[in-house]
Amino acid sequence: MNLLLFILTILVSFIVVRIGAVAFELTGLEWSLAKFQALSCFSGTGFTTREAELITGHPQRRRIASALMVLGHAGLVTLIATLANAIRPPHGSNGTTLFFNWSVSPVVAQWANLLTVIIVGYIIYLVLSRVTILQRITEYMRRRIMKTDIVQRVTFEQLTTSTGGYGVANVAVTESTIVAGKTLRNSSLREHDISVLAIERQGEMISNPRADTRIMPNDRLICYGKMDTIRKEFSESLQLQT
């Protein structure tokens, strides 16, 4: 029974880490980095300062990381407890140590149980490391997460860089937007270090718009710049997942 609990704990831990990796990926992290970050948060190791900025600077990722850390601490305690119980041999009423209903010395029983745990763990590793199985599990988790809307998938316009707080944002222009009706030259966006990469207008995309291009209501601006500045300038119009 203790060995089954140990196996179940390993499987649950694997599933939690994989769900965390998929969730990180949906927020815009590259898959290999998402897997590493999920494992780092769950185990509490390998979380470097530079890569931590990718998590701490993004609200959705912070929530995912917090959940992984809490579950990781609980999982570690459970794993240690179940491992200790799996290795410890049961005792009979007469004080002898039992192993598969045989009376053996405690040392032999403990080593036998430890060997059993190692073999079972290795078998689990072989099964879970198969590419086909991993891909199917990952794709199933990805579909389930996207259906539940627990993590909203980031679009290209919502991807932000990890250096200096700069990134890309999708801004919806309304009648009350301060730049509505102005040309890019007169909008003062450049003075605030905001570049308009493209304008989406009535289903058409105007890439690399000229300085004399006029910004109209109902346009969508694909802007690049300091994220805090963009939020400040377009506080009512910014369509960015926060």
Phi, psi and omega in degrees: 000317179296323178295322178295320177296322178296315178297316180298321179296319178297315181296317179296319179297317179298316181296318180297315180296319181293320176297318178298320179296317179296319179297317176299319180297321181293339177274358175116358178285145175294147192301313181297322177289323179297318178297316181296317181295321179296316179293323179296314180295318183292319183269343181075022181228156173073017183268091185285160184297313183296316181286337177296331179296331178294334181268310186292335181271007183229117185303315181296318180294325177298319179295319179296314180298319180298316179296318179295321180295316180296313179294327179296317178296316179295319181293323179295316178297316179296319181296317179295318181295315181291326178294317179297319179290328180289326180282325183291123181283148177286157180245143177278176182292336181267009176090356179280158179266132184254137173218110186054043178067015175255144176272112181226171179288152180303322182296315180296318181295319180295316178294324178294318178294319179298318178297321178297317179298317180297316181295315180296317178298321179293322177296317177300317179299317180297319181292313184285341181274355177292129186301317183298315181295316180298318180297318180294317179297316182296315180296322178296315180296320180298317179296318181295317181295318181293328179288325183280344181062022176295320175239121179274126184294135182279143176267173181300319182294339182266359180285131178243151178280166184261006184244124171069009178076014179272152179189188182247138180223151178255114186249127176269126181268128177242178179300328184270354179296137188298333183266359182298131179087353181261157172280163178300325181295322183266002184278347181067013179293320180297325178296335178263015177062038177244123179252135176267110182280326182199159176234124176263120185224116178052045176083355179252148182252124176259102183276144178046059185298148179287163183295332181270007177291129182271136178273123184248153173303147183077000171288161171236125183259127173266104188250149174235134179170193177293124187298322179296322179292319179297317179297322181291317183287328183236046185302329182265349187242353185290123179256067183234131182293124179237000000 
